[in-house]
């Protein structure tokens, strides 16, 4: 069996013959991608920890509960409704911008999301959500049904002009000036939403 030695940069054990060829360093250190490997390992550890966390279990339960029965959302407690409404808002906007949010059923919970943003003091996010809604639907009430919102989006506004209006709003939301996730974690803690999912 070939003898191994420690890389002089990261201490990973390498073949002595490799060290002789590379000046004592491992191939990832020599080629400059060791930091990527370490970042990937750290990311995997963080993801694994989150997968087992009460936060993840709570969110999965919410999604299953809401989509598992016709009255799933209505049967949630008010704090869980609020948490879900902001969660799907964030999810849709981060994945496809505000147009995606208002096109999808997530916007069925728009009023609850707006009220929750106000409650947790996420004033920048609140302003951006309202700005996006007004850019798409004007200052009147948001159409309540997904079907009505889609019909409005398909018959009103030039899609190119709409995309340009929303691009700046999306970008500001993605900067997350309110640290919305932190505020919603505090909201969950305050309302003890994670208690049933603690191990």
Secondary structure as GFF3:
##gff-version 3
##sequence-region A 1 199
A	DSSP	beta_strand	4	6	.	.	.	ID=ss1
A	DSSP	beta_strand	13	15	.	.	.	ID=ss2
A	DSSP	alpha_helix	16	22	.	.	.	ID=ss3
A	DSSP	alpha_helix	27	31	.	.	.	ID=ss4
A	DSSP	alpha_helix	34	51	.	.	.	ID=ss5
A	DSSP	alpha_helix	54	68	.	.	.	ID=ss6
A	DSSP	alpha_helix	78	103	.	.	.	ID=ss7
A	DSSP	three_ten_helix	105	109	.	.	.	ID=ss8
A	DSSP	alpha_helix	110	120	.	.	.	ID=ss9
A	DSSP	alpha_helix	123	137	.	.	.	ID=ss10
A	DSSP	alpha_helix	146	155	.	.	.	ID=ss11
A	DSSP	alpha_helix	159	174	.	.	.	ID=ss12
A	DSSP	alpha_helix	180	190	.	.	.	ID=ss13
A	DSSP	three_ten_helix	195	197	.	.	.	ID=ss14
###
